[in-house]
């Protein structure tokens, strides 16, 4: 079972690195443009969620195209263990996606709070007339 999970991990790992870099760069753009287009944040969150799930499924597609599945049936592993490894891999991929969404939301919330905390005193200093 451990070997099957490693195999699934390595199948997804190559695509996940590239996809993570693209999503990180896109996330920086979303943070910069969030005030102009608020719905962009929702689209980003959905694309991350769908993208990482598709990435996990594409690893299974690579395995089928390389005919690894036929070889896997010849090794002394039960078919139920093979199916369990697929489900566990997909659940781990979904868990990582959820974790990334939570971290992204936390970072955006921290940036919004920081912007509010810094902008309020500056607004008072700049726009409030001092009458002594």
SULHUBEL-V455893 format. One record per residue. N is the residue number from 1. RES is the residue in one small letter. D_CENTER is the distance of its C-alpha to the mean C-alpha in Angstrom with 2 decimals. Layout:
n,res,d_center
N,RES,D_CENTER
N,RES,D_CENTER
This chain:
n,res,d_center
1,x,25.43
2,x,23.99
3,x,24.59
4,x,23.00
5,x,19.73
6,x,19.95
7,x,20.68
8,x,17.65
9,x,15.46
10,x,17.28
11,x,17.00
12,x,13.20
13,x,13.10
14,x,14.67
15,x,12.35
16,x,9.11
17,x,10.73
18,x,11.70
19,x,8.62
20,x,6.87
21,x,10.21
22,x,10.44
23,x,7.43
24,x,8.95
25,x,12.27
26,x,11.54
27,x,10.32
28,x,13.65
29,x,15.48
30,x,14.25
31,x,15.41
32,x,18.61
33,x,19.34
34,x,18.33
35,x,22.04
36,x,23.24
37,x,20.93
38,x,19.47
39,x,18.12
40,x,15.81
41,x,13.47
42,x,13.41
43,x,12.87
44,x,9.87
45,x,8.28
46,x,9.56
47,x,8.59
48,x,4.78
49,x,6.05
50,x,8.69
51,x,7.43
52,x,5.75
53,x,8.84
54,x,11.02
55,x,10.11
56,x,11.33
57,x,14.28
58,x,15.13
59,x,15.78
60,x,18.34
61,x,19.78
62,x,20.37
63,x,22.15
64,x,24.38
65,x,25.31
66,x,26.30
67,x,28.45
68,x,26.99
69,x,27.19
70,x,30.97
71,x,31.32
72,x,29.25
73,x,31.84
74,x,34.64
75,x,33.43
76,x,34.61
77,x,31.53
78,x,31.76
79,x,30.04
80,x,28.73
81,x,26.96
82,x,25.38
83,x,24.13
84,x,22.99
85,x,20.96
86,x,19.12
87,x,18.43
88,x,17.42
89,x,14.96
90,x,13.40
91,x,13.49
92,x,11.88
93,x,8.95
94,x,8.87
95,x,9.47
96,x,6.69
97,x,4.31
98,x,7.20
99,x,7.53
100,x,4.72
101,x,6.27
102,x,9.48
103,x,9.37
104,x,8.76
105,x,11.49
106,x,13.58
107,x,13.63
108,x,14.61
109,x,17.13
110,x,18.53
111,x,19.01
112,x,20.71
113,x,22.91
114,x,23.82
115,x,24.74
116,x,26.87
117,x,28.52
118,x,29.43
119,x,30.42
120,x,32.78
121,x,35.20
122,x,35.16
123,x,35.98
124,x,38.84
125,x,40.14
126,x,40.13
127,x,41.17
128,x,43.39
129,x,46.99
130,x,48.75
131,x,52.13
132,x,54.23
